[in-house]
Amino acid sequence: MFDPTSRYANVEPAQITVTDPDGQQRVIAYVRRRFIPDAAGTTLVQHTVIQGDRLDNISARYLGNPLQFWRIADANGALRPEELTDEPGRVLRIVLPNR
């Protein structure tokens, strides 16, 4: 269903049957909630945020793929990835993928 490198690759799909107000039943497919994993992992490197840093550029630099920004967010316990680069001087853990 999802690309193997997606943060949702290991999340189970699900479906639910609902009845519309007019009595029609339909099936709604969805992806179950993804919980941020424990921030444990082998640290590859630490990155100190500077003014103008973007998470996609940081992930491209260290992980070779800007779409893997979510790995950095997970490793640093971020619910909102954009918060990670809001404050210059913050140190980010870049961890090895656990897959």
C-alpha positions as CSV (number, residue, x, y, z in Angstrom):
1,M,0.0,0.0,0.0
2,F,2.8,2.4,0.9
3,D,6.4,2.7,-0.3
4,P,8.7,0.6,1.9
5,T,10.6,3.8,2.9
6,S,7.4,5.6,4.0
7,R,6.7,6.2,7.7
8,Y,3.4,4.4,7.2
9,A,5.0,1.3,5.6
10,N,4.4,-0.8,8.8
11,V,1.1,0.7,9.8
12,E,-1.9,-1.6,9.2
13,P,-4.6,-0.5,6.9
14,A,-8.2,-0.9,8.1
15,Q,-11.8,-0.3,7.0
16,I,-15.1,0.4,8.6
17,T,-18.6,0.1,7.2
18,V,-20.8,3.2,7.8
19,T,-24.5,3.9,7.1
20,D,-25.3,7.2,5.4
21,P,-28.3,9.2,6.6
22,D,-30.2,7.8,3.6
23,G,-29.6,4.2,4.7
24,Q,-26.9,3.4,2.2
25,Q,-23.9,1.5,3.5
26,R,-20.4,2.2,2.3
27,V,-16.9,1.0,3.3
28,I,-14.3,3.6,4.3
29,A,-10.7,2.5,4.1
30,Y,-8.2,4.2,6.3
31,V,-4.7,3.9,7.8
32,R,-4.6,3.2,11.5
33,R,-2.9,5.8,13.7
34,R,0.8,5.8,13.7
35,F,2.5,6.3,17.0
36,I,5.9,7.9,17.2
37,P,8.4,5.2,18.1
38,D,10.7,5.4,21.1
39,A,13.5,7.8,20.2
40,A,16.1,5.1,20.8
41,G,18.5,4.3,18.0
42,T,22.1,4.4,17.1
43,T,23.1,8.0,16.6
44,L,24.8,8.5,13.2
45,V,25.7,12.1,13.8
46,Q,24.4,15.2,15.6
47,H,23.4,18.3,13.7
48,T,23.3,21.8,15.2
49,V,20.5,23.8,13.6
50,I,21.5,27.1,12.0
51,Q,19.3,30.0,10.8
52,G,17.5,28.9,7.6
53,D,17.9,25.2,8.1
54,R,15.2,23.0,6.6
55,L,14.5,19.5,7.7
56,D,14.2,18.2,4.1
57,N,17.7,19.6,3.4
58,I,19.1,18.1,6.6
59,S,17.7,14.7,5.8
60,A,19.0,14.9,2.2
61,R,22.5,15.7,3.6
62,Y,22.7,13.0,6.2
63,L,20.3,10.3,4.9
64,G,20.5,10.9,1.2
65,N,16.8,11.5,0.8
66,P,14.8,14.6,1.6
67,L,11.6,12.5,2.0
68,Q,13.2,10.8,5.0
69,F,12.8,13.9,7.2
70,W,10.3,11.9,9.3
71,R,13.2,9.7,10.6
72,I,14.8,12.8,12.1
73,A,11.5,13.9,13.6
74,D,11.0,10.5,15.1
75,A,14.5,10.3,16.5
76,N,13.9,13.7,18.2
77,G,10.4,13.0,19.5
78,A,8.8,15.7,17.4
79,L,5.1,15.7,16.7
80,R,5.5,18.7,14.4
81,P,8.7,18.3,12.3
82,E,8.9,22.0,11.5
83,E,9.5,22.8,15.2
84,L,12.9,21.0,14.9
85,T,14.4,23.9,12.9
86,D,12.6,26.8,14.5
87,E,15.4,27.5,17.0
88,P,19.0,27.9,15.9
89,G,21.4,26.1,18.2
90,R,19.2,23.1,18.7
91,V,21.0,19.8,18.4
92,L,19.3,17.1,16.4
93,R,20.0,13.4,16.5
94,I,20.4,11.8,13.2
95,V,20.0,8.0,13.8
96,L,20.5,5.0,11.6
97,P,17.3,3.5,10.2
98,N,16.1,0.6,12.3
99,R,14.6,-1.3,9.3
